[in-house]
Amino acid sequence: MRRPGCPASAEETDEAEMNKKTRKRSYKRQLLTYFAAVFALFAVLLILFQFRSDKNSRKLMLQDRLSCYADIIAQSDDYSATVALFPPELRVTVIDKNGNVLFDSVEDKLAMDNHGARPEIRQAMKSKTGDSIRKSDTVGINYFYYAKSYGGYIVRMALPFEYDVKKALRPDSVFILIVVLVFLVALFFIIFLSDKFGEGVSRLHRFAEAADRGKVDYENMSFPDSELGDIGKQMLRSYHRLEQSNQIIALEKERLLLHLHYYEGGIAIFSQERKKVYANPKFVQFVNLMLDRPTPDLDSLWDNEIFKPVAEFVSRNNRNSRVDNVPVFQYNVSKGGRVYTLQVLVYPDNGCEVSVNDVTNVEKNKVVKQQMTNNIAHELRTPVSSIRGYLETLTVCKDISAEKRNMFLERAYVQVMRLSDLIRDIGLITKIEEAPEQLHKDKVNLKNVVDEVSDELRDRLDEMGILVENALEPDLTVNGNPSLLYAVFRNLMENSLKYGGREIKIHVECYAKGDGYCHFSYYDTGKGVPDEHLPKIFERFYRVSEGRTRDDGGSGLGLSIVRNAIAFHKGDIRALNRKGGGLEFIFSLSEK
């Protein structure tokens, strides 16, 4: 079999051409045979009809001739003398009304029997004339008999049938010749018409075969200029439109299957008999994670306890009880520490679609967002309550001293700054997590960033006696967001200021570069963090019970901002206690 798109071989071309000629001959032969048979039958019937009509006409002429002879005999007194005037082959017989022979020009009347039983005599007695073709009992040869009644007697004329009568009744050969010529001319036109009609049928047949193979050559396919050709052209146009529609449907089906195949959720389609029609890999994966014992037979899911709600819903929403809206049902299944959402949709043909999605992270995010909302409310309550208390004291106590008034204002200002920092940090972390596409990237010199942070915090660093060692190379740059990179080093340095203690050292260096990443070490020589708290210090609003607490202020989101900012730059971070004391952060940033 030739593959689509490959040119036909010489053998295939010859075979196709031979089939084409065979089909053409077959159609032409069949049409010619049918038309010729019909016309030949018509010609035979016409000849027979004409023969019968001509025979009757000649018979009437012969009867008129013999009737004249009979009238002459009837008026003659001497039968023998009158008969002598007639043709010698003519036989004359005169018979009385009883059938007795009164005169016969051939035999002796006394030797002849009664002729009353002769068919022509009986007819003449009834209807004045009669005729028949039969063998003579007297002579023994076939005669054409004509009898005419004259009241008291009957005159009968007879001519031998083998001679003049047979010749007289013979059909006209010219007519037969004309019919044969007409038949030959008609046969010629039949051959021409069958050739034209057969060509149209042959092309329709070739079109049907090509359509069956799906290889219709629209450019070279043509039909004759006839009604049959018009039908073929219309069929060709309709098939072309149908083929284009099928191609569009096939393309859309292929796209849909690709979409379903790579869809991040699991989806399967079942027939109304609950047999699997299609299932993508994710569906098989999720189902086997939910089942106690994995199975490759998805048709057996309907008997499983987990899918029992699906089976019950589909049974309740069959086409006999269906309402106008599309029946959809959804429920959650918890298995192996994961949460899955199952959804079933019943089709109009009573088939159904079952989808499975892993919503573990979504559920966790709900919990995290709820916790964050609660934590934010708690964190906001403290500075707001403090500010309110200070302001109420200043408002109610009119005679408060100037010194205390200034103290309350300073404390209220500190709480306002704390509240401002909290709102700023919440906005920043929300933007990193939910709208990262709004953060642009640019070439950023990290040594300059660290120097900028140090300069801004210089007063506090000097007050705490903290030394900052910026060991980054002067030309070290990464492609990142300037604000987020600034926030990374500022929050790390503020964390050291708040919780590291006095008279410590802060060190920043890039200890390795490769594979498109820069690897950094940031540490201080302060108090450090108990090991059990290290995995959790990047969580929002996490409190360390000792050492590093937020008694000195802060939003509680600093290290969470650091982690999210580094993740935005395709890196990661971890914290550990240094052997020489203090807390160290190891992290990486993508150069691109």
Buried (B, 14 or more C-beta within 10 A) or exposed (E): EEEEEEEEEEEEEEEEEEEBEEBBEBBBEEBBEEBBEEBEEEBEEBBEEBBEEBBEEBBEEBBEBBBEBBEBBBEBEEBEEBBEEBEEEBBBBBBBBEBBBEBBBEBEEEEBEEBBEBBBBBBBBEEEBBBBBEEBEBEEEBBBBBBBBBEEBBBBBBBBBEEBBBEBBEBEEEBBEEBEEEBEEBBEEBBEEBBBBBBBBBBBBBBEBBBEEEEBEEEEBEBBEEEBBEEBBEBBEEBEEEBEEEEEEEEEEEEEEEEBEEBEBBBBBBBBEBEBEBBBEBBBBBBEBBBEEEBEEBEEBBEBEBBEBBBEBBEEBEEEEBEEEEBEBEEEBEEEEBBBBBBBBBBEEBBBBBBBBBBBEEBEEEEEEEEBEEBBEEBBEBBEEBBEBBEEBBEEEEEEEEEEBEEBEEBBEBBBEBBEBBEBBBEBBEBBEEEEEEBEBEEBBBBBBBBBBBEEBEEEBEEBEBEBEBEBEEEBBBEBBBEBBBBBBBBBBBBBBBBBBEEBBBBBBBEEEEEEBBBBBBBBBBBBBEEEBBEEBBBBBBEBEEBBEBEEBBBBBBBBBBBBBBBBBBBEBEBBBBEEEBBBBBBBBBBE
